[in-house]
Amino acid sequence: MTHLLFHLRKPPHGSTAGEEAVEAILASSVFEPTLTVLFEGDGVLQLLADQQADTLGTRDVAANWTALPVYEVEDLRVHEPSLRQRGLSQADLILDVSLVDDAQMTALIAQADQILGF
Amino acid sequence: MKFAIVVRSGPLSSEGSRSALRFARAVLANGHAIERVFFHGDGTYNASSLTVSPQDEDDLTEAWAEFGRQQRLDLVICVASALKRGMLDAGEAGRYERAAASVRPEFVISGLGQLADAALTVDRLVTFGG
């Protein structure tokens, strides 16, 4: 089965990358591939809880990500060093995720058949 | 080898679109095939028929259209991304009662299923501007 890896490196609010990634992930999930979502660098901020996006007059984009488990997209990985560098931990995130270190992230990227970057 | 190319940046927003076009030409020049070019997010701006470029600057929207026409490529722009950005073909302009169509005829407006389909069927999918 084809393994798709969605690789999130952009933060929320500066661009529409996060919303577009969620749309693309949900559209792909219909075809039932092996599907992994990896958050790295500023991409980890996508999952930050309590973003209070209403003060910007925008939708709460973090809430978009909570749709993933509903559609059985449950393999969510977060690069732990990226979290730590930003003073964050798993407790600050809106979803249950698996933490990966550098070696695990490299292996994940190497294993995937296709990588979609956002 | 079969390639799909995803373009996520607009013609003027970063080097992504130009790099994608150069990469696409290299793919064909090396005897490979391009199954589809999928324009997502700001990438949909590459389909604009309304851009006006100064004479000493090349117009990437024209370059993509010409490349697609010559090579008979499947150039697809994401409908959800396109509508929000005012990228409409005649059908969508009529449906939403807008004053003009803005998408070049070489491009097709379609859904994200076309991206997923490409990702699952090609040998290599390469994203630009991601």
gemmi code that builds the backbone of each chain (N, CA, C; Angstrom):
import gemmi

chains = {
    "A": [
        ("MET", (0.847, -1.202, 0.000), (0.000, 0.000, 0.000), (0.881, 1.250, 0.000)),
        ("THR", (0.479, 2.216, -0.758), (1.282, 3.440, -0.851), (1.271, 4.188, 0.481)),
        ("HIS", (2.446, 4.596, 0.901), (2.572, 5.349, 2.148), (2.768, 6.830, 1.823)),
        ("LEU", (1.771, 7.648, 2.167), (1.857, 9.096, 1.954), (2.285, 9.775, 3.255)),
        ("LEU", (3.248, 10.652, 3.134), (3.690, 11.428, 4.296), (3.399, 12.905, 4.031)),
        ("PHE", (2.564, 13.495, 4.866), (2.322, 14.941, 4.799), (3.270, 15.605, 5.788)),
        ("HIS", (4.092, 16.497, 5.283), (5.177, 17.074, 6.071), (4.884, 18.563, 6.304)),
        ("LEU", (4.515, 18.890, 7.532), (4.123, 20.266, 7.881), (5.301, 21.006, 8.494)),
        ("ARG", (5.722, 22.081, 7.862), (6.831, 22.863, 8.403), (6.474, 24.333, 8.590)),
        ("LYS", (5.270, 24.716, 8.156), (4.875, 26.135, 8.273), (3.957, 26.332, 9.477)),
        ("PRO", (4.063, 27.479, 10.142), (3.203, 27.754, 11.295), (1.802, 28.173, 10.834)),
        ("PRO", (0.831, 28.184, 11.752), (-0.503, 28.674, 11.394), (-0.491, 30.203, 11.277)),
        ("HIS", (-1.540, 30.749, 10.702), (-1.818, 32.202, 10.669), (-0.957, 33.017, 9.707)),
        ("GLY", (0.281, 32.599, 9.406), (1.091, 33.362, 8.462), (0.738, 33.039, 7.026)),
        ("SER", (0.149, 31.866, 6.825), (-0.230, 31.439, 5.481), (-1.397, 30.469, 5.616)),
        ("THR", (-1.946, 30.060, 4.485), (-3.070, 29.124, 4.515), (-2.594, 27.667, 4.415)),
        ("ALA", (-1.288, 27.448, 4.578), (-0.733, 26.106, 4.385), (-1.421, 25.057, 5.268)),
        ("GLY", (-1.671, 25.411, 6.540), (-2.270, 24.450, 7.463), (-3.658, 24.011, 7.029)),
        ("GLU", (-4.511, 24.994, 6.698), (-5.872, 24.664, 6.256), (-5.826, 23.809, 4.991)),
        ("GLU", (-4.943, 24.189, 4.073), (-4.864, 23.458, 2.800), (-4.313, 22.052, 3.009)),
        ("ALA", (-3.417, 21.915, 3.989), (-2.892, 20.578, 4.298), (-4.008, 19.691, 4.839)),
        ("VAL", (-4.816, 20.236, 5.758), (-5.917, 19.443, 6.328), (-6.857, 18.990, 5.210)),
        ("GLU", (-7.195, 19.905, 4.310), (-8.090, 19.556, 3.192), (-7.487, 18.441, 2.339)),
        ("ALA", (-6.182, 18.562, 2.061), (-5.518, 17.562, 1.208), (-5.421, 16.212, 1.923)),
        ("ILE", (-5.185, 16.244, 3.234), (-5.084, 14.998, 4.000), (-6.431, 14.283, 4.006)),
        ("LEU", (-7.498, 15.040, 4.260), (-8.824, 14.413, 4.317), (-9.235, 13.883, 2.937)),
        ("ALA", (-8.906, 14.625, 1.890), (-9.232, 14.160, 0.528), (-8.465, 12.887, 0.199)),
        ("SER", (-7.221, 12.804, 0.663), (-6.400, 11.618, 0.386), (-6.862, 10.419, 1.195)),
        ("SER", (-7.368, 10.683, 2.409), (-7.752, 9.577, 3.302), (-8.871, 8.731, 2.695)),
        ("VAL", (-9.649, 9.328, 1.789), (-10.736, 8.607, 1.121), (-10.201, 7.393, 0.363)),
        ("PHE", (-8.975, 7.509, -0.157), (-8.377, 6.420, -0.945), (-7.719, 5.364, -0.058)),
        ("GLU", (-7.768, 5.579, 1.256), (-7.235, 4.645, 2.244), (-5.782, 4.249, 2.020)),
        ("PRO", (-4.904, 5.221, 1.821), (-3.473, 4.895, 1.788), (-2.972, 4.742, 3.221)),
        ("THR", (-1.747, 4.270, 3.386), (-1.077, 4.429, 4.671), (-0.703, 5.895, 4.768)),
        ("LEU", (-1.134, 6.544, 5.823), (-1.035, 8.002, 5.848), (-0.419, 8.466, 7.171)),
        ("THR", (0.647, 9.224, 7.060), (1.306, 9.772, 8.243), (1.395, 11.286, 8.087)),
        ("VAL", (1.172, 12.000, 9.194), (1.355, 13.450, 9.188), (2.493, 13.773, 10.153)),
        ("LEU", (3.485, 14.472, 9.639), (4.672, 14.807, 10.431), (4.759, 16.328, 10.595)),
        ("PHE", (4.917, 16.767, 11.839), (5.040, 18.197, 12.141), (6.469, 18.471, 12.574)),
        ("GLU", (7.105, 19.407, 11.886), (8.505, 19.705, 12.178), (8.720, 21.221, 12.177)),
        ("GLY", (9.705, 21.679, 12.913), (10.023, 23.104, 12.930), (8.822, 23.917, 13.378)),
        ("ASP", (8.587, 25.070, 12.741), (7.426, 25.890, 13.100), (6.116, 25.166, 12.833)),
        ("GLY", (6.157, 24.084, 12.079), (4.953, 23.290, 11.815), (4.332, 22.732, 13.085)),
        ("VAL", (5.136, 22.560, 14.153), (4.567, 22.023, 15.402), (3.547, 22.998, 15.995)),
        ("LEU", (3.677, 24.287, 15.647), (2.756, 25.305, 16.187), (1.338, 25.125, 15.650)),
        ("GLN", (1.191, 24.368, 14.540), (-0.144, 24.090, 14.003), (-1.032, 23.451, 15.064)),
        ("LEU", (-0.421, 22.634, 15.928), (-1.203, 21.836, 16.883), (-1.307, 22.483, 18.257)),
        ("LEU", (-0.809, 23.701, 18.385), (-0.812, 24.372, 19.680), (-2.248, 24.648, 20.140)),
        ("ALA", (-2.554, 24.244, 21.384), (-3.901, 24.465, 21.934), (-4.078, 25.933, 22.339)),
        ("ASP", (-5.320, 26.340, 22.519), (-5.665, 27.692, 23.021), (-5.067, 28.819, 22.189)),
        ("GLN", (-5.255, 28.777, 20.889), (-4.654, 29.820, 20.045), (-5.451, 31.119, 19.995)),
        ("GLN", (-6.722, 31.091, 20.390), (-7.554, 32.298, 20.416), (-7.529, 33.052, 19.093)),
        ("ALA", (-7.790, 32.312, 18.034), (-7.745, 32.900, 16.695), (-8.850, 33.936, 16.494)),
        ("ASP", (-9.893, 33.892, 17.333), (-10.987, 34.852, 17.154), (-10.516, 36.281, 17.363)),
        ("THR", (-9.425, 36.472, 18.124), (-8.912, 37.835, 18.303), (-8.351, 38.380, 16.990)),
        ("LEU", (-8.028, 37.491, 16.046), (-7.572, 37.915, 14.710), (-8.742, 38.013, 13.738)),
        ("GLY", (-9.905, 37.588, 14.198), (-11.052, 37.545, 13.294), (-10.975, 36.389, 12.311)),
        ("THR", (-10.182, 35.367, 12.652), (-10.100, 34.194, 11.766), (-10.634, 32.970, 12.501)),
        ("ARG", (-10.797, 31.895, 11.734), (-11.223, 30.637, 12.330), (-10.112, 30.042, 13.177)),
        ("ASP", (-10.481, 29.226, 14.138), (-9.494, 28.508, 14.942), (-8.930, 27.366, 14.101)),
        ("VAL", (-7.770, 27.612, 13.499), (-7.226, 26.620, 12.570), (-6.744, 25.367, 13.281)),
        ("ALA", (-6.370, 25.504, 14.573), (-5.940, 24.308, 15.314), (-7.092, 23.310, 15.375)),
        ("ALA", (-8.314, 23.840, 15.460), (-9.487, 22.962, 15.543), (-9.642, 22.128, 14.275)),
        ("ASN", (-9.177, 22.652, 13.123), (-9.253, 21.878, 11.873), (-8.576, 20.522, 12.030)),
        ("TRP", (-7.451, 20.537, 12.763), (-6.667, 19.301, 12.895), (-7.414, 18.254, 13.682)),
        ("THR", (-8.358, 18.667, 14.549), (-9.078, 17.676, 15.356), (-10.019, 16.838, 14.490)),
        ("ALA", (-10.220, 17.260, 13.230), (-11.038, 16.449, 12.314), (-10.304, 15.170, 11.900)),
        ("LEU", (-8.973, 15.169, 11.992), (-8.213, 14.028, 11.461), (-8.587, 12.689, 12.109)),
        ("PRO", (-8.586, 12.620, 13.458), (-8.955, 11.331, 14.065), (-10.380, 10.905, 13.699)),
        ("VAL", (-11.263, 11.867, 13.479), (-12.641, 11.546, 13.096), (-12.644, 10.779, 11.772)),
        ("TYR", (-11.706, 11.135, 10.883), (-11.587, 10.450, 9.592), (-10.529, 9.333, 9.640)),
        ("GLU", (-10.232, 8.885, 10.840), (-9.303, 7.773, 11.058), (-7.893, 8.056, 10.547)),
        ("VAL", (-7.535, 9.316, 10.515), (-6.132, 9.680, 10.268), (-5.508, 9.858, 11.649)),
        ("GLU", (-4.810, 8.819, 12.092), (-4.384, 8.809, 13.499), (-2.879, 8.709, 13.688)),
        ("ASP", (-2.148, 8.558, 12.566), (-0.691, 8.455, 12.694), (-0.085, 9.854, 12.596)),
        ("LEU", (-0.048, 10.528, 13.743), (0.442, 11.905, 13.796), (1.769, 11.910, 14.553)),
        ("ARG", (2.808, 12.426, 13.909), (4.127, 12.445, 14.541), (4.601, 13.890, 14.687)),
        ("VAL", (5.201, 14.158, 15.815), (5.750, 15.492, 16.053), (7.239, 15.354, 16.375)),
        ("HIS", (8.028, 16.157, 15.693), (9.474, 16.160, 15.916), (9.747, 16.778, 17.290)),
        ("GLU", (10.180, 15.945, 18.230), (10.311, 16.385, 19.623), (11.319, 17.523, 19.793)),
        ("PRO", (12.485, 17.482, 19.139), (13.421, 18.613, 19.284), (12.798, 19.950, 18.847)),
        ("SER", (11.931, 19.923, 17.825), (11.270, 21.165, 17.383), (10.370, 21.713, 18.483)),
        ("LEU", (9.658, 20.805, 19.145), (8.799, 21.214, 20.268), (9.643, 21.839, 21.373)),
        ("ARG", (10.675, 21.098, 21.757), (11.507, 21.522, 22.889), (12.169, 22.866, 22.612)),
        ("GLN", (12.645, 23.059, 21.367), (13.295, 24.328, 21.012), (12.349, 25.517, 21.160)),
        ("ARG", (11.041, 25.243, 21.080), (10.048, 26.314, 21.187), (9.442, 26.395, 22.581)),
        ("GLY", (10.071, 25.695, 23.533), (9.598, 25.742, 24.913), (8.281, 25.036, 25.115)),
        ("LEU", (7.978, 24.064, 24.263), (6.688, 23.376, 24.316), (6.881, 21.903, 24.651)),
        ("SER", (5.776, 21.281, 25.045), (5.782, 19.832, 25.242), (4.462, 19.290, 24.719)),
        ("GLN", (4.345, 17.959, 24.760), (3.145, 17.301, 24.258), (1.876, 17.838, 24.925)),
        ("ALA", (2.009, 18.261, 26.191), (0.837, 18.746, 26.936), (0.256, 20.021, 26.330)),
        ("ASP", (1.039, 20.731, 25.524), (0.560, 21.983, 24.921), (-0.205, 21.757, 23.613)),
        ("LEU", (-0.289, 20.513, 23.173), (-0.861, 20.243, 21.841), (-2.321, 19.821, 21.933)),
        ("ILE", (-3.044, 20.088, 20.858), (-4.483, 19.865, 20.844), (-4.851, 18.402, 20.574)),
        ("LEU", (-3.892, 17.606, 20.086), (-4.163, 16.207, 19.732), (-3.130, 15.272, 20.357)),
        ("ASP", (-3.511, 14.001, 20.486), (-2.540, 12.982, 20.888), (-1.621, 12.691, 19.709)),
        ("VAL", (-0.329, 12.766, 19.949), (0.632, 12.533, 18.872), (1.741, 11.612, 19.383)),
        ("SER", (2.507, 11.074, 18.447), (3.721, 10.345, 18.817), (4.906, 11.276, 18.597)),
        ("LEU", (5.789, 11.312, 19.562), (6.983, 12.148, 19.410), (8.068, 11.344, 18.701)),
        ("VAL", (8.797, 12.000, 17.807), (9.909, 11.335, 17.122), (11.183, 12.149, 17.311)),
        ("ASP", (12.307, 11.465, 17.366), (13.590, 12.167, 17.438), (14.156, 12.318, 16.020)),
        ("ASP", (15.356, 12.835, 15.924), (15.946, 13.083, 14.599), (16.021, 11.805, 13.759)),
        ("ALA", (16.508, 10.730, 14.379), (16.711, 9.481, 13.632), (15.373, 8.906, 13.162)),
        ("GLN", (14.369, 8.975, 14.041), (13.047, 8.430, 13.673), (12.406, 9.252, 12.554)),
        ("MET", (12.614, 10.565, 12.618), (12.065, 11.417, 11.569), (12.745, 11.117, 10.225)),
        ("THR", (14.046, 10.956, 10.259), (14.786, 10.651, 9.034), (14.308, 9.335, 8.433)),
        ("ALA", (14.099, 8.337, 9.321), (13.645, 7.026, 8.849), (12.254, 7.132, 8.220)),
        ("LEU", (11.399, 7.931, 8.859), (10.033, 8.111, 8.367), (10.039, 8.711, 6.956)),
        ("ILE", (10.877, 9.710, 6.770), (10.970, 10.368, 5.464), (11.534, 9.406, 4.417)),
        ("ALA", (12.494, 8.599, 4.851), (13.106, 7.641, 3.923), (12.126, 6.543, 3.512)),
        ("GLN", (11.243, 6.156, 4.449), (10.319, 5.042, 4.184), (9.144, 5.439, 3.297)),
        ("ALA", (8.709, 6.691, 3.388), (7.479, 7.109, 2.699), (7.634, 6.974, 1.187)),
        ("ASP", (6.545, 6.585, 0.525), (6.576, 6.516, -0.934), (6.508, 7.915, -1.544)),
        ("GLN", (5.617, 8.742, -0.992), (5.486, 10.116, -1.504), (5.402, 11.073, -0.322)),
        ("ILE", (6.016, 12.234, -0.489), (5.985, 13.251, 0.562), (5.313, 14.500, 0.004)),
        ("LEU", (4.309, 14.988, 0.724), (3.651, 16.235, 0.331), (4.004, 17.303, 1.352)),
        ("GLY", (4.696, 18.319, 0.912), (5.190, 19.340, 1.825), (4.249, 20.531, 1.933)),
        ("PHE", (4.042, 20.997, 3.156), (3.221, 22.196, 3.386), (3.918, 23.121, 4.359)),
    ],
    "B": [
        ("MET", (9.995, 6.978, -15.942), (9.388, 7.184, -14.628), (8.262, 8.220, -14.731)),
        ("LYS", (7.189, 7.968, -13.988), (6.062, 8.905, -14.015), (6.158, 9.895, -12.846)),
        ("PHE", (6.083, 11.161, -13.168), (6.165, 12.216, -12.151), (4.837, 12.942, -12.002)),
        ("ALA", (4.579, 13.432, -10.796), (3.559, 14.457, -10.581), (4.248, 15.625, -9.898)),
        ("ILE", (3.828, 16.818, -10.258), (4.446, 18.020, -9.696), (3.360, 18.833, -8.997)),
        ("VAL", (3.634, 19.227, -7.755), (2.702, 20.065, -7.000), (3.323, 21.453, -6.865)),
        ("VAL", (2.563, 22.469, -7.259), (3.046, 23.844, -7.176), (2.211, 24.585, -6.138)),
        ("ARG", (2.838, 25.032, -5.060), (2.118, 25.695, -3.976), (2.434, 27.179, -3.857)),
        ("SER", (3.254, 27.722, -4.733), (3.526, 29.155, -4.653), (3.097, 29.846, -5.936)),
        ("GLY", (2.727, 31.107, -5.794), (2.271, 31.890, -6.927), (3.421, 32.288, -7.825)),
        ("PRO", (3.123, 32.860, -8.986), (4.182, 33.194, -9.939), (5.142, 34.255, -9.401)),
        ("LEU", (4.688, 35.089, -8.466), (5.544, 36.164, -7.973), (5.898, 36.026, -6.495)),
        ("SER", (5.371, 35.019, -5.810), (5.530, 34.975, -4.356), (6.841, 34.335, -3.917)),
        ("SER", (7.370, 33.424, -4.705), (8.668, 32.833, -4.371), (9.225, 32.205, -5.634)),
        ("GLU", (10.387, 31.584, -5.503), (11.018, 30.946, -6.646), (10.325, 29.625, -7.014)),
        ("GLY", (9.381, 29.177, -6.162), (8.779, 27.851, -6.309), (8.220, 27.554, -7.685)),
        ("SER", (7.433, 28.480, -8.218), (6.781, 28.227, -9.497), (7.803, 28.124, -10.635)),
        ("ARG", (8.769, 29.037, -10.628), (9.792, 29.009, -11.685), (10.633, 27.735, -11.600)),
        ("SER", (10.992, 27.349, -10.365), (11.769, 26.112, -10.185), (10.965, 24.907, -10.659)),
        ("ALA", (9.661, 24.917, -10.351), (8.803, 23.806, -10.759), (8.767, 23.683, -12.280)),
        ("LEU", (8.651, 24.824, -12.957), (8.596, 24.806, -14.416), (9.910, 24.305, -15.011)),
        ("ARG", (11.008, 24.756, -14.444), (12.319, 24.313, -14.934), (12.508, 22.818, -14.679)),
        ("PHE", (12.040, 22.372, -13.498), (12.122, 20.952, -13.169), (11.270, 20.125, -14.134)),
        ("ALA", (10.063, 20.626, -14.416), (9.153, 19.898, -15.318), (9.782, 19.743, -16.702)),
        ("ARG", (10.418, 20.801, -17.187), (11.091, 20.718, -18.494), (12.206, 19.679, -18.459)),
        ("ALA", (12.942, 19.645, -17.340), (14.050, 18.684, -17.205), (13.535, 17.247, -17.147)),
        ("VAL", (12.389, 17.061, -16.492), (11.786, 15.727, -16.408), (11.525, 15.182, -17.809)),
        ("LEU", (10.884, 16.025, -18.639), (10.554, 15.581, -20.003), (11.817, 15.430, -20.849)),
        ("ALA", (12.762, 16.347, -20.672), (13.995, 16.302, -21.463), (14.789, 15.032, -21.189)),
        ("ASN", (14.577, 14.467, -19.995), (15.297, 13.242, -19.634), (14.483, 11.981, -19.901)),
        ("GLY", (13.420, 12.128, -20.671), (12.680, 10.952, -21.132), (11.642, 10.425, -20.164)),
        ("HIS", (11.340, 11.174, -19.107), (10.311, 10.747, -18.163), (8.969, 11.376, -18.559)),
        ("ALA", (7.928, 10.974, -17.842), (6.587, 11.482, -18.141), (6.048, 12.281, -16.960)),
        ("ILE", (5.216, 13.273, -17.267), (4.541, 14.037, -16.211), (3.056, 13.694, -16.272)),
        ("GLU", (2.596, 13.026, -15.228), (1.206, 12.584, -15.162), (0.260, 13.779, -14.959)),
        ("ARG", (0.709, 14.699, -14.114), (-0.155, 15.832, -13.785), (0.669, 16.906, -13.090)),
        ("VAL", (0.289, 18.166, -13.310), (0.819, 19.249, -12.486), (-0.375, 19.785, -11.703)),
        ("PHE", (-0.269, 19.740, -10.378), (-1.380, 20.158, -9.531), (-1.015, 21.469, -8.844)),
        ("PHE", (-1.842, 22.488, -9.052), (-1.600, 23.807, -8.482), (-2.514, 23.984, -7.275)),
        ("HIS", (-1.906, 24.201, -6.105), (-2.649, 24.229, -4.845), (-2.342, 25.536, -4.117)),
        ("GLY", (-3.308, 26.031, -3.324), (-3.071, 27.258, -2.578), (-2.746, 28.406, -3.527)),
        ("ASP", (-1.741, 29.227, -3.140), (-1.340, 30.346, -4.003), (-0.838, 29.873, -5.362)),
        ("GLY", (-0.525, 28.608, -5.494), (-0.108, 28.057, -6.787), (-1.159, 28.242, -7.869)),
        ("THR", (-2.422, 28.371, -7.439), (-3.493, 28.537, -8.431), (-3.346, 29.839, -9.221)),
        ("TYR", (-2.643, 30.832, -8.632), (-2.439, 32.102, -9.349), (-1.650, 31.913, -10.658)),
        ("ASN", (-0.922, 30.816, -10.769), (-0.175, 30.549, -12.005), (-1.075, 30.350, -13.212)),
        ("ALA", (-2.376, 30.150, -12.953), (-3.322, 29.909, -14.054), (-3.978, 31.202, -14.540)),
        ("SER", (-3.576, 32.328, -13.981), (-4.276, 33.581, -14.293), (-4.153, 33.980, -15.766)),
        ("SER", (-5.295, 34.371, -16.314), (-5.298, 34.895, -17.683), (-5.282, 36.421, -17.688)),
        ("LEU", (-5.229, 37.025, -16.503), (-5.377, 38.482, -16.409), (-4.090, 39.203, -16.023)),
        ("THR", (-2.995, 38.479, -15.891), (-1.749, 39.141, -15.490), (-1.199, 39.991, -16.639)),
        ("VAL", (-0.568, 41.089, -16.288), (0.093, 41.954, -17.266), (1.526, 42.160, -16.792)),
        ("SER", (2.482, 41.622, -17.513), (3.878, 41.725, -17.097), (4.607, 42.773, -17.915)),
        ("PRO", (5.563, 43.472, -17.306), (6.404, 44.402, -18.077), (7.124, 43.647, -19.197)),
        ("GLN", (7.461, 44.361, -20.269), (8.035, 43.695, -21.446), (9.349, 42.976, -21.157)),
        ("ASP", (10.112, 43.490, -20.169), (11.411, 42.869, -19.918), (11.349, 41.780, -18.850)),
        ("GLU", (10.127, 41.402, -18.463), (9.988, 40.300, -17.515), (9.158, 39.209, -18.159)),
        ("ASP", (9.604, 37.953, -18.019), (8.772, 36.900, -18.576), (7.585, 36.631, -17.645)),
        ("ASP", (6.498, 36.195, -18.233), (5.250, 35.970, -17.513), (5.117, 34.466, -17.272)),
        ("LEU", (5.221, 34.057, -16.010), (5.186, 32.619, -15.700), (3.836, 31.997, -16.026)),
        ("THR", (2.766, 32.777, -15.933), (1.454, 32.210, -16.260), (1.426, 31.829, -17.748)),
        ("GLU", (2.002, 32.690, -18.583), (2.088, 32.407, -20.019), (3.031, 31.218, -20.268)),
        ("ALA", (4.136, 31.186, -19.517), (5.114, 30.109, -19.708), (4.520, 28.743, -19.354)),
        ("TRP", (3.763, 28.680, -18.251), (3.106, 27.418, -17.869), (2.083, 27.011, -18.925)),
        ("ALA", (1.286, 27.998, -19.370), (0.231, 27.687, -20.344), (0.844, 27.164, -21.648)),
        ("GLU", (1.906, 27.825, -22.098), (2.541, 27.422, -23.350), (3.162, 26.029, -23.222)),
        ("PHE", (3.825, 25.799, -22.085), (4.439, 24.491, -21.814), (3.363, 23.401, -21.778)),
        ("GLY", (2.270, 23.682, -21.096), (1.183, 22.709, -20.993), (0.559, 22.398, -22.343)),
        ("ARG", (0.403, 23.452, -23.161), (-0.187, 23.297, -24.498), (0.723, 22.446, -25.377)),
        ("GLN", (2.011, 22.798, -25.391), (2.972, 22.088, -26.246), (3.123, 20.624, -25.857)),
        ("GLN", (3.153, 20.375, -24.555), (3.408, 19.011, -24.073), (2.117, 18.257, -23.750)),
        ("ARG", (0.981, 18.903, -24.000), (-0.330, 18.307, -23.695), (-0.402, 17.803, -22.262)),
        ("LEU", (-0.032, 18.680, -21.326), (-0.001, 18.284, -19.911), (-1.357, 18.480, -19.254)),
        ("ASP", (-1.587, 17.689, -18.220), (-2.778, 17.830, -17.395), (-2.455, 18.856, -16.300)),
        ("LEU", (-2.825, 20.115, -16.543), (-2.583, 21.186, -15.571), (-3.872, 21.391, -14.779)),
        ("VAL", (-3.837, 21.034, -13.495), (-5.052, 21.065, -12.677), (-4.896, 22.092, -11.568)),
        ("ILE", (-5.892, 22.971, -11.410), (-5.869, 23.870, -10.256), (-6.974, 23.455, -9.279)),
        ("CYS", (-6.627, 23.512, -7.999), (-7.535, 23.066, -6.930), (-8.735, 24.003, -6.830)),
        ("VAL", (-9.938, 23.443, -6.900), (-11.136, 24.286, -6.932), (-11.313, 25.085, -5.636)),
        ("ALA", (-11.051, 24.450, -4.490), (-11.249, 25.149, -3.213), (-10.283, 26.328, -3.101)),
        ("SER", (-9.023, 26.107, -3.493), (-8.029, 27.183, -3.454), (-8.361, 28.264, -4.481)),
        ("ALA", (-8.811, 27.838, -5.650), (-9.013, 28.761, -6.773), (-10.163, 29.731, -6.520)),
        ("LEU", (-11.291, 29.214, -6.058), (-12.463, 30.078, -5.882), (-12.174, 31.191, -4.884)),
        ("LYS", (-11.503, 30.830, -3.779), (-11.186, 31.833, -2.750), (-10.300, 32.942, -3.287)),
        ("ARG", (-9.521, 32.609, -4.336), (-8.561, 33.587, -4.863), (-9.062, 34.274, -6.132)),
        ("GLY", (-10.319, 34.055, -6.452), (-10.866, 34.694, -7.646), (-10.365, 34.085, -8.939)),
        ("MET", (-9.907, 32.832, -8.864), (-9.460, 32.143, -10.074), (-10.641, 31.315, -10.597)),
        ("LEU", (-11.328, 31.824, -11.609), (-12.566, 31.219, -12.091), (-12.497, 30.986, -13.589)),
        ("ASP", (-12.991, 29.837, -14.036), (-13.188, 29.679, -15.478), (-14.591, 30.203, -15.807)),
        ("ALA", (-14.967, 30.126, -17.067), (-16.249, 30.722, -17.466), (-17.410, 30.080, -16.717)),
        ("GLY", (-17.322, 28.768, -16.515), (-18.391, 28.045, -15.823), (-18.572, 28.525, -14.391)),
        ("GLU", (-17.451, 28.656, -13.680), (-17.517, 29.089, -12.274), (-17.925, 30.559, -12.179)),
        ("ALA", (-17.428, 31.383, -13.118), (-17.794, 32.802, -13.117), (-19.306, 32.953, -13.296)),
        ("GLY", (-19.868, 32.117, -14.163), (-21.315, 32.154, -14.369), (-22.072, 31.668, -13.148)),
        ("ARG", (-21.596, 30.556, -12.591), (-22.265, 29.952, -11.439), (-22.323, 30.911, -10.245)),
        ("TYR", (-21.214, 31.633, -10.022), (-21.143, 32.531, -8.858), (-21.390, 33.991, -9.233)),
        ("GLU", (-21.855, 34.228, -10.455), (-22.246, 35.564, -10.929), (-21.119, 36.572, -10.740)),
        ("ARG", (-19.929, 36.208, -11.209), (-18.793, 37.118, -11.176), (-18.611, 37.728, -12.568)),
        ("ALA", (-17.942, 38.914, -12.594), (-17.905, 39.709, -13.817), (-17.037, 39.093, -14.916)),
        ("ALA", (-16.045, 38.291, -14.525), (-15.121, 37.806, -15.548), (-14.547, 36.450, -15.174)),
        ("ALA", (-14.152, 35.711, -16.183), (-13.363, 34.500, -15.952), (-11.897, 34.915, -15.883)),
        ("SER", (-11.087, 34.171, -15.147), (-9.706, 34.599, -14.918), (-8.693, 33.481, -15.112)),
        ("VAL", (-9.163, 32.320, -15.542), (-8.270, 31.163, -15.680), (-7.992, 30.888, -17.153)),
        ("ARG", (-6.750, 30.667, -17.471), (-6.369, 30.343, -18.854), (-6.961, 28.998, -19.276)),
        ("PRO", (-7.267, 28.847, -20.554), (-7.939, 27.621, -21.016), (-7.078, 26.360, -20.920)),
        ("GLU", (-5.773, 26.518, -20.745), (-4.899, 25.343, -20.650), (-5.036, 24.638, -19.297)),
        ("PHE", (-5.687, 25.319, -18.331), (-5.806, 24.761, -16.983), (-7.218, 24.230, -16.748)),
        ("VAL", (-7.298, 23.172, -15.955), (-8.586, 22.583, -15.583), (-8.805, 22.794, -14.087)),
        ("ILE", (-10.006, 23.228, -13.711), (-10.333, 23.350, -12.288), (-10.911, 22.020, -11.820)),
        ("SER", (-10.314, 21.466, -10.766), (-10.821, 20.191, -10.253), (-10.532, 20.077, -8.761)),
        ("GLY", (-10.876, 18.937, -8.186), (-10.791, 18.790, -6.738), (-9.493, 18.176, -6.249)),
        ("LEU", (-9.374, 18.135, -4.923), (-8.174, 17.589, -4.289), (-8.013, 16.098, -4.528)),
        ("GLY", (-9.085, 15.434, -4.972), (-8.968, 14.020, -5.333), (-7.920, 13.826, -6.419)),
        ("GLN", (-7.765, 14.851, -7.278), (-6.773, 14.773, -8.350), (-5.344, 14.787, -7.801)),
        ("LEU", (-5.165, 15.462, -6.661), (-3.851, 15.449, -6.000), (-3.600, 14.080, -5.372)),
        ("ALA", (-4.615, 13.576, -4.654), (-4.479, 12.270, -4.010), (-4.250, 11.183, -5.056)),
        ("ASP", (-5.021, 11.238, -6.129), (-4.876, 10.247, -7.205), (-3.454, 10.257, -7.771)),
        ("ALA", (-2.932, 11.463, -7.992), (-1.567, 11.567, -8.517), (-0.563, 11.002, -7.517)),
        ("ALA", (-0.737, 11.354, -6.238), (0.212, 10.898, -5.208), (0.252, 9.371, -5.136)),
        ("LEU", (-0.893, 8.749, -5.416), (-0.984, 7.298, -5.252), (-0.629, 6.526, -6.518)),
        ("THR", (-0.457, 7.204, -7.642), (-0.236, 6.461, -8.880), (1.107, 6.746, -9.554)),
        ("VAL", (1.785, 7.812, -9.174), (3.046, 8.125, -9.858), (4.238, 7.509, -9.121)),
        ("ASP", (5.384, 7.508, -9.788), (6.600, 7.029, -9.138), (7.187, 8.099, -8.222)),
        ("ARG", (7.101, 9.350, -8.666), (7.681, 10.439, -7.870), (6.734, 11.644, -7.868)),
        ("LEU", (6.430, 12.129, -6.674), (5.663, 13.364, -6.545), (6.592, 14.404, -5.933)),
        ("VAL", (6.697, 15.551, -6.571), (7.629, 16.566, -6.105), (6.866, 17.861, -5.857)),
        ("THR", (7.009, 18.403, -4.640), (6.291, 19.628, -4.258), (7.222, 20.838, -4.351)),
        ("PHE", (6.732, 21.914, -4.922), (7.472, 23.178, -4.964), (6.677, 24.234, -4.213)),
        ("GLY", (7.381, 25.012, -3.388), (6.712, 26.046, -2.603), (6.025, 25.474, -1.376)),
        ("GLY", (6.391, 24.267, -0.976), (5.780, 23.625, 0.184), (6.569, 23.914, 1.445)),
    ],
}
model = gemmi.Model(1)
for chain_id, residues in chains.items():
    chain = gemmi.Chain(chain_id)
    for i, (resn, *xyz) in enumerate(residues, 1):
        res = gemmi.Residue()
        res.name, res.seqid = resn, gemmi.SeqId(i, " ")
        for name, pos in zip(("N", "CA", "C"), xyz):
            atom = gemmi.Atom()
            atom.name, atom.element = name, gemmi.Element(name[0])
            atom.pos, atom.b_iso = gemmi.Position(*pos), 0.0
            res.add_atom(atom)
        chain.add_residue(res)
    model.add_chain(chain)
structure = gemmi.Structure()
structure.add_model(model)
structure.setup_entities()
